Amino acid sequence: MGSLDTHPMSFSASPYDKAAFEPLNPEDVRAYLHKAVDFISDYYTTVESMPVLPNVKPGYLQDELSASPPTHSASFDVTMKELRTSVVPGMMHRASPNFFAFFPSTNSAAAIAGDLIASAMNTVGFTWQASPAATQMEVLALDWLTQLLRLPTTFMNHTSTSHGTGGGVILGTTSEAMLVTLVAARDAALRRSGSVGLSHMTRLVVYAADQTHSTFFKACHLAGFDPANIRSIPTGPETNYGLNPTKLLEVMQADVDVGLVPTYVCATVGTTSSNAVDPVGAIANIATMFNAWVHVDAAYAGSTCICPEFRHHLDGIEHVDSISMSPHKWLLTCLDCTCLYVRDAHRLSDSLETNPEYLKNDATESGEVTDLKDMQVGVGRRFRGLKIWMVMRTYGTAKLQEHIRSDVAMAKMFLDFVRADNRFEVVVPRNFALVCFRIKPSGCMTEEDADEANRQLMEKLNKTGKVYLAHTMVGDKFILQFAVGSSLQEERHVKSAWDLIEKTTSTIME
Ligand SMILES: Cc1ncc(COP(=O)(O)O)c(C=O)c1O
């Protein structure tokens, strides 16, 4: 008989013993995260002095870091050192207060804490049963947000405290919100046509203004709509680049006249190029005549509607089928957090529900709970409700409104600077915190010369590393976008950016 040490059932230490490798050792978790939190806090202290745009060449990281994975362990300090020396210099710092490009991706201590805790718990709340608190927190946070946005109760979930008929879900991106609602609208239209399968697909038509985010056209493609049936309706300065309801009516009627089936209209509140606002109520009235689904994409500007003075942009929302907005853009909640609301939650689950044997459970069978997997593409899902709840719980509505208002006030200040300098023009009215402006043609300068001057201005500004501005084309003109809203931004950053813009313009105009 062998000794205990050599017995196959012996519990003595072996190279494969769990004790030799404990990736979730609580003391290591504490030590690593303290280092990570110190890094984050230092990052926010110093990011202002870092170049907003990195100055690195494609492939630079492969040259700096080992090309093959290490076989042996290293101290976590080595990993953090490589993060500091190789990764940080290659980042575009959206957290910098000198970042004025695109739309801001706002953030806050409460959101980061929520995201960190959600990552630590690693919840996968596909069904209510998989984590009741995760589902209920998401429902609660979404219902709180409907109240901040003063959305009709029809968008709220049916719970013990709210008697809504709708439903909400937190997705990763607006693109996903578009995709799932397009699929639901597609299936509903096919069912109405009595079609089995996709045989009537070629008759279904979708509509949006030409200013709609390009991701809408991608989502239509993914949802199987015929590219020939995707109507991109031209807009112009007469509607400040918003969708003209009369044109929409004409296009929809023309489609019906040839036997096509209007299925879905996407209206945007705050377009990406120029912050145009499509008239939600008028569009909903027209779409209803044709039984088409209306989705409102308020990815960026939706957050402003927590302030009463901006809420009119959603007038008529009670008549639409769905709306999505992204607190990861402007409501101090880190990526990813897109809130999708539908007036009738069943219209999503009718298309997206799955019910495999291994996920069957009493709670689902009871019909009393929401299984959020049935309102999204995937099955697994992050505990995103925690961070948005922590933001609303910690800061309160008044502070969140203050945050939106101060960004808008800074954008107005910038607008006044631009208006006071007659070398510039403001191209479209400012609706939120985005100012679209450009050097205007003067003297013998043509429109093309002005475009070139603006291009040069942007390049020179961005090369300094002191600011980052993006551009767009509106009505064939090259436009600079100045988006206020990065969470660390203060008036002084806007003033020094303007100072730099003025001086750089002088060097170009000379
Ligand atoms: C109005 C609007 N819609 C949609 C999108 C695409 O959003 P996502 O990247 O979340 O899919 C954006 C991105 O900036 C946007 O501004």
The ligand as a MOL file (V3000), in Angstrom:
LIG
                    3D

  0  0  0     0  0            999 V3000
M  V30 BEGIN CTAB
M  V30 COUNTS 16 16 0 0 0
M  V30 BEGIN ATOM
M  V30 1 C -27.7830 60.3570 -33.6600 0
M  V30 2 C -26.9400 59.1070 -33.6240 0
M  V30 3 N -27.4930 57.9350 -33.9290 0
M  V30 4 C -26.7800 56.7990 -33.9270 0
M  V30 5 C -25.4510 56.7900 -33.6100 0
M  V30 6 C -24.6860 55.5010 -33.6370 0
M  V30 7 O -24.6010 55.0940 -32.3170 0
M  V30 8 P -23.9770 53.7070 -31.8510 0
M  V30 9 O -22.5200 53.8180 -32.0430 0
M  V30 10 O -24.3750 53.6650 -30.3980 0
M  V30 11 O -24.5990 52.6240 -32.6330 0
M  V30 12 C -24.8180 57.9910 -33.2720 0
M  V30 13 C -23.3890 58.0280 -32.9330 0
M  V30 14 O -22.8130 59.0230 -32.6380 0
M  V30 15 C -25.5870 59.1740 -33.2760 0
M  V30 16 O -25.0290 60.3500 -33.0110 0
M  V30 END ATOM
M  V30 BEGIN BOND
M  V30 1 1 1 2
M  V30 2 1 2 3
M  V30 3 2 2 15
M  V30 4 2 3 4
M  V30 5 1 4 5
M  V30 6 1 5 6
M  V30 7 2 5 12
M  V30 8 1 6 7
M  V30 9 1 7 8
M  V30 10 2 8 9
M  V30 11 1 8 10
M  V30 12 1 8 11
M  V30 13 1 12 13
M  V30 14 1 12 15
M  V30 15 2 13 14
M  V30 16 1 15 16
M  V30 END BOND
M  V30 END CTAB
M  END
